[in-house]
């Protein structure tokens, strides 16, 4: 990936890991792995906000291919946060790795009223191609 990007903001926990990076093209990539049970509170949202604050609308790519699950409370919190901050994003793309995470992502998309701006991918090759093109 582009070496001119900002440094990765990493949050490592017992159950889950977040890595967030902003690229000069306006793309923000958030990679999540593990099971998000809320051990970080709102820290991932604060870190994401730091990546988009002061910039034009960003394109958010959420790579959740290695996510095993998220609690209902965490999903609801993300949906509320995305709804409140939707004007910071041009569009949102999310890659899911399991059917359970795909259903959870669809809940977030609907609850946050992001149907017109959030795409959910289930094929890593397609997501990776769209991301590579956006970063280039």
Protein Blocks (a to p, Z undefined) as FASTA:
>chain_A
ZZkbccddddddfkbccdddddfkopacdddehjdehlnommlmmmmmmmmgopacdddd
ddfklpgbdcfklmmmmmmmmmmmmmmpfbdcdddfbfklmmmmmmmmmmnopmmmcccd
fbfklmmmmmmmmmZZ
